[in-house]
Amino acid sequence: MPHTLRDEIRQKRPFASRLEETSLNIVRTAAVLTDSFDQMVKPWGLTSAQYNVLRILRGAEPKGLCRNEVRDRMLTRAPDMTRLLDRMEEAGIVARTRDTEDRRMVTARITSKGLGTLVELNSAVAGHHRRHLGHLSEAQLETLIELLTLIREAE
């Protein structure tokens, strides 16, 4: 039998409710997936947030996106998108250009180096997903997606 969250976190008392137990299971699972993903992208000098930005900008090619559009598409909140993009620009994986007509508008685009990084990561990312979710059936995956979507829609 799989061990429970209570076993995993060595909690002796029962959870206050099934709702609390469910919520904490989601938080713990998200942390496990995120920590594992961060370790996987680390050799490429990336964080999971930077990887997410690269994927967003790849999808926005060739037009690119302004900082706020990138921020709004992130899977997780990035507290300082400007600094995140600064670091990515310094690494040569993102380029930013200022609009000549509206100097306040700065467009971010993925560079060829950034695209190459995503190509290099394809296999590792697919392996990460297989390791963590590959043991679930298609029906289980679909159910999980539906349930998680329902939770987010309640916000």
PyMOL commands that set and color helices and strands:
alter all, ss='L'
color gray80, all
select helices_A, chain A and resi 5-8+18-44+48-59+67-73+81-90+112-133+138-153
alter helices_A, ss='H'
color red, helices_A
select strands_A, chain A and resi 65-66+94-98+106-110
alter strands_A, ss='S'
color yellow, strands_A
deselect
rebuild
show_as cartoon
